[in-house]
Amino acid sequence: MQPAENSSALVPVTSLLDRIRAEFTEMPDLVLTMRQAQRLWRLDIVTSTALFNALLDCRFLKRTERGAYMRADL
């Protein structure tokens, strides 16, 4: 299996953050692992880690006991 082409390479970080926020806002019960998020948004590990850390830092997301990500206000 070959790795998926990274389509996020030319997308501005703010657009990626907006897209992720929109998905979690539209689906409040959404809970994703890092790997699931990478597949959903076609992100590499470095980009997805940076984006999710930013969303954790601003308290939009939180990590579950199992290490998945969900909205912090729920």
N, CA, C and O of each residue as an XYZ file, in Angstrom:
296
protein
N       0.846     -1.177      0.000
C       0.000      0.000      0.000
C       0.889      1.237      0.000
O       1.784      1.360      0.836
N       0.650      2.138     -0.919
C       1.425      3.368     -0.988
C       0.727      4.454     -0.192
O      -0.502      4.484     -0.131
N       1.501      5.356      0.427
C       0.890      6.441      1.176
C       0.095      7.354      0.254
O       0.455      7.550     -0.907
N      -0.990      7.909      0.784
C      -1.822      8.833      0.010
C      -1.038     10.105     -0.264
O      -0.233     10.549      0.555
N      -1.284     10.672     -1.412
C      -0.652     11.939     -1.748
C      -1.122     12.994     -0.764
O      -2.306     13.041     -0.429
N      -0.224     13.831     -0.300
C      -0.560     14.847      0.687
C      -1.197     16.041     -0.003
O      -0.506     16.845     -0.629
N      -2.515     16.156      0.112
C      -3.220     17.260     -0.525
C      -3.188     18.519      0.321
O      -3.612     19.576     -0.146
N      -2.695     18.441      1.562
C      -2.680     19.603      2.442
C      -1.459     20.485      2.224
O      -1.359     21.543      2.845
N      -0.545     20.093      1.377
C       0.720     20.797      1.220
C       0.549     22.260      0.805
O       1.338     23.109      1.220
N      -0.453     22.564      0.004
C      -0.637     23.927     -0.483
C      -1.806     24.652      0.175
O      -2.111     25.786     -0.197
N      -2.459     24.026      1.135
C      -3.609     24.628      1.810
C      -3.116     25.415      3.016
O      -2.375     24.885      3.844
N      -3.526     26.693      3.121
C      -3.092     27.490      4.278
C      -3.549     26.865      5.602
O      -4.616     26.257      5.677
N      -2.737     27.022      6.624
C      -3.036     26.454      7.934
C      -4.382     26.945      8.452
O      -5.139     26.162      9.025
N      -4.692     28.210      8.264
C      -5.973     28.734      8.758
C      -7.148     28.037      8.078
O      -8.174     27.803      8.717
N      -7.020     27.707      6.815
C      -8.090     26.988      6.123
C      -8.265     25.585      6.692
O      -9.391     25.113      6.854
N      -7.161     24.923      6.992
C      -7.234     23.594      7.586
C      -7.862     23.656      8.978
O      -8.707     22.826      9.314
N      -7.458     24.626      9.781
C      -8.049     24.776     11.110
C      -9.539     25.059     11.006
O     -10.330     24.504     11.768
N      -9.927     25.917     10.070
C     -11.349     26.224      9.871
C     -12.129     24.986      9.459
O     -13.250     24.773      9.923
N     -11.547     24.172      8.595
C     -12.218     22.954      8.129
C     -12.424     21.971      9.282
O     -13.495     21.380      9.421
N     -11.395     21.802     10.103
C     -11.497     20.876     11.230
C     -12.518     21.386     12.247
O     -13.347     20.621     12.739
N     -12.452     22.679     12.558
C     -13.438     23.260     13.480
C     -14.854     23.075     12.950
O     -15.759     22.723     13.706
N     -15.049     23.307     11.662
C     -16.381     23.174     11.058
C     -16.905     21.748     11.195
O     -18.077     21.548     11.514
N     -16.052     20.762     10.959
C     -16.486     19.365     11.077
C     -16.905     19.043     12.506
O     -17.950     18.431     12.727
N     -16.092     19.452     13.475
C     -16.438     19.175     14.868
C     -17.662     19.990     15.311
O     -18.398     19.551     16.195
N     -17.889     21.151     14.721
C     -19.061     21.961     15.057
C     -20.326     21.359     14.441
O     -21.366     21.287     15.095
N     -20.233     20.932     13.195
C     -21.389     20.343     12.506
C     -21.769     18.986     13.079
O     -22.934     18.592     13.033
N     -20.789     18.274     13.617
C     -21.033     16.947     14.203
C     -20.508     16.955     15.633
O     -19.403     16.476     15.889
N     -21.288     17.492     16.566
C     -20.799     17.667     17.941
C     -20.330     16.383     18.618
O     -19.480     16.436     19.507
N     -20.861     15.244     18.221
C     -20.467     13.977     18.843
C     -19.260     13.332     18.173
O     -18.895     12.205     18.508
N     -18.644     14.028     17.242
C     -17.505     13.484     16.517
C     -16.325     13.239     17.456
O     -15.921     14.130     18.204
N     -15.788     12.047     17.409
C     -14.604     11.667     18.173
C     -13.681     10.945     17.197
O     -14.069      9.941     16.599
N     -12.466     11.453     17.037
C     -11.525     10.890     16.074
C     -10.172     10.627     16.708
O      -9.703     11.390     17.552
N      -9.562      9.547     16.291
C      -8.158      9.341     16.631
C      -7.331     10.177     15.656
O      -7.847     10.659     14.648
N      -6.065     10.342     15.959
C      -5.189     11.089     15.054
C      -5.146     10.415     13.691
O      -5.192     11.088     12.661
N      -5.060      9.105     13.679
C      -5.000      8.361     12.414
C      -6.275      8.553     11.597
O      -6.201      8.721     10.380
N      -7.427      8.531     12.233
C      -8.691      8.752     11.532
C      -8.742     10.162     10.953
O      -9.198     10.364      9.828
N      -8.274     11.129     11.725
C      -8.254     12.518     11.251
C      -7.322     12.664     10.055
O      -7.634     13.383      9.106
N      -6.189     11.989     10.100
C      -5.253     12.040      8.978
C      -5.903     11.511      7.700
O      -5.748     12.096      6.628
N      -6.622     10.415      7.822
C      -7.285      9.846      6.639
C      -8.422     10.733      6.159
O      -8.574     10.956      4.958
N      -9.224     11.244      7.097
C     -10.379     12.073      6.743
C      -9.969     13.328      5.985
O     -10.572     13.671      4.969
N      -8.943     14.012      6.483
C      -8.525     15.276      5.877
C      -7.256     15.157      5.046
O      -6.702     16.163      4.603
N      -6.794     13.927      4.833
C      -5.603     13.664      4.020
C      -4.412     14.501      4.476
O      -3.813     15.248      3.702
N      -4.094     14.350      5.748
C      -2.998     15.098      6.365
C      -1.847     14.173      6.718
O      -2.049     12.992      7.004
N      -0.655     14.712      6.697
C       0.491     13.946      7.180
C       0.558     14.091      8.704
O      -0.141     14.918      9.290
N       1.395     13.289      9.326
C       1.476     13.271     10.789
C       1.965     14.598     11.364
O       1.469     15.033     12.404
N       2.912     15.236     10.721
C       3.442     16.509     11.231
C       2.361     17.584     11.194
O       2.163     18.304     12.173
N       1.667     17.691     10.074
C       0.619     18.703      9.929
C      -0.533     18.435     10.886
O      -0.996     19.348     11.569
N      -0.999     17.195     10.942
C      -2.130     16.884     11.810
C      -1.776     17.099     13.281
O      -2.608     17.590     14.045
N      -0.579     16.747     13.684
C      -0.162     16.962     15.064
C      -0.146     18.455     15.395
O      -0.631     18.863     16.450
N       0.401     19.255     14.511
C       0.458     20.708     14.742
C      -0.949     21.306     14.820
O      -1.230     22.125     15.695
N      -1.826     20.897     13.910
C      -3.188     21.426     13.909
C      -3.940     21.029     15.177
O      -4.589     21.866     15.805
N      -3.853     19.772     15.545
C      -4.576     19.317     16.730
C      -3.986     19.908     18.004
O      -4.726     20.183     18.949
N      -2.676     20.108     18.053
C      -2.086     20.786     19.207
C      -2.593     22.213     19.319
O      -2.857     22.689     20.423
N      -2.733     22.900     18.198
C      -3.270     24.270     18.209
C      -4.711     24.277     18.717
O      -5.094     25.157     19.488
N      -5.507     23.299     18.288
C      -6.905     23.233     18.726
C      -7.019     22.793     20.188
O      -7.984     23.145     20.866
N      -6.048     22.036     20.671
C      -6.005     21.717     22.100
C      -5.609     22.955     22.907
O      -6.193     23.235     23.953
N      -4.616     23.688     22.413
C      -4.120     24.881     23.115
C      -5.200     25.944     23.275
O      -5.262     26.615     24.306
N      -6.045     26.102     22.270
C      -7.106     27.115     22.358
C      -8.377     26.535     22.984
O      -9.418     27.191     23.026
N      -8.273     25.307     23.462
C      -9.352     24.620     24.181
C     -10.603     24.388     23.336
O     -11.712     24.328     23.865
N     -10.421     24.260     22.033
C     -11.534     23.872     21.169
C     -11.718     22.354     21.235
O     -12.845     21.858     21.244
N     -10.605     21.623     21.282
C     -10.640     20.171     21.389
C     -10.036     19.728     22.711
O      -9.283     20.457     23.356
N     -10.398     18.493     23.094
C      -9.749     17.844     24.235
C      -9.493     16.398     23.841
O     -10.075     15.886     22.885
N      -8.611     15.750     24.594
C      -8.305     14.335     24.345
C      -9.088     13.479     25.318
O      -9.230     13.816     26.494
N      -9.589     12.374     24.814
C     -10.294     11.422     25.656
C      -9.280     10.566     26.402
O      -8.079     10.655     26.148
N      -9.758      9.746     27.311
C      -8.870      8.849     28.049
C      -8.139      7.891     27.115
O      -7.038      7.437     27.427
N      -8.742      7.585     25.975
C      -8.136      6.665     25.009
C      -7.276      7.385     23.967
O      -6.747      6.751     23.054
N      -7.135      8.711     24.103
C      -6.263      9.451     23.206
C      -6.921      9.983     21.951
O      -6.234     10.522     21.083
N      -8.239      9.848     21.828
C      -8.956     10.406     20.683
C      -9.260     11.879     20.963
O      -9.039     12.369     22.071
N      -9.761     12.567     19.960
C     -10.044     13.994     20.063
C     -11.533     14.245     19.916
O     -12.211     13.627     19.094
N     -12.029     15.179     20.743
C     -13.430     15.575     20.674
C     -13.540     17.038     21.105
O     -12.589     17.618     21.629
N     -14.716     17.623     20.874
C     -14.905     19.015     21.288
C     -14.747     19.141     22.783
O     -15.205     18.285     23.540
N     -14.101     20.202     23.207
C     -13.818     20.408     24.625
C     -15.042     20.855     25.411
O     -15.108     20.668     26.626
N     -16.002     21.440     24.726
C     -17.178     21.980     25.441
C     -18.255     20.935     25.694
O     -19.337     21.269     26.177
N     -17.975     19.681     25.378
C     -18.970     18.629     25.597
C     -18.571     17.720     26.735
O     -19.296     16.778     27.056
